[in-house]
């Protein structure tokens, strides 16, 4: 199985270079590809076999992955992984072996984060479509899930060709949406008991909370609207107005003495989430749209 590992890069080069170097040395990975969404130049210390792709613009997570998949269409499988994940050779082998199963389209390891919490099989809550990670990892065998985190996701190439990742989400919900559509198309989404370790929470960390909350609100609404879940869309809208927006305002008061970017971005996320839906595929040309109102912390 020809496997291409994809790292969607933005920011400091060292974490990406370190992960790319480790994956390049893996006997299970045939090619490592970095998609430099920030247009940064290739680091001098990167192994020569690693591909460093410069997309035409920042394509976000899903769009960046699609860009790499289009550049390496001969792959049998892809590994989408963030640069804060450590994944051992035996875990890679176990997940790829599972991926060979008939109708298995997506496999993920059990993620162990810094505080020891395991992110394993996950589902969506019934009403607010909140992404909920089930607390316990599978004890000794793989199990099916509604979705698995895009922090470390093995994808069968045939599955992605039939159900390509939707880049319009840009940041957040692209993994949930992809897994949901893959399952609807007859593919299984599986989480393995084999573990990987994640050092941080990426853009969901407190330092980037304001930046992320726009996409959390907008993309949740897009996710329900794409599926014509009118009742859930109404519930998400009501929850955002009655709970999320006031909470962001209060948090802004405690953090800075006055309402800050969080409440502003929640409001913009609500407006954009209920506005015109862009077509599936690449992200909108104005992404990252959130920088109109603030910048990452």
Number of C-alpha atoms within 10 A of each C-alpha: 15 13 22 27 26 28 27 25 25 18 12 10 17 13 15 23 22 17 19 25 18 16 25 21 15 16 10 18 21 16 21 26 25 23 27 25 21 17 16 16 11 16 12 8 11 18 16 10 14 18 17 20 21 18 16 10 16 22 28 26 30 27 27 29 27 23 21 25 22 12 12 15 12 12 19 16 26 27 28 23 21 21 24 18 20 20 20 15 15 12 18 22 16 17 25 24 12 19 23 15 10 9 16 20 27 32 31 35 29 25 28 19 16 12 9 10 12 20 24 26 29 19 17 16 10 9 12 20 17 13 18 14 19 14 12 12 24 17 10 9 10 20 17 18 23 20 30 31 25 21 21 26 24 27 25 24 23 14 21 18 13 11 18 20 26 23 23 24 30 23 22 23 23 23 21 21 21 21 27 19 18 24 20 11 14 12 19 25 26 27 31 24 22 23 24 21 20 23 13 14 14 16 17 15 11 12 13 15 17 26 23 22 26 26 27 22 25 25 24 26 29 24 20 20 18 12 9 11 12 12 13 19 23 16 15 22 22 13 13 20 15 11 11 19 20 14 15 21 19 16 17 18 13 11 11 9 10 12 16 19 20 24 22 19 27 27 21 20 23 24 15 18 24 15 12 9 13 12 11 14 15 20 24 16 11 11 17 17 14 19 12 10 11 15 12 12 10
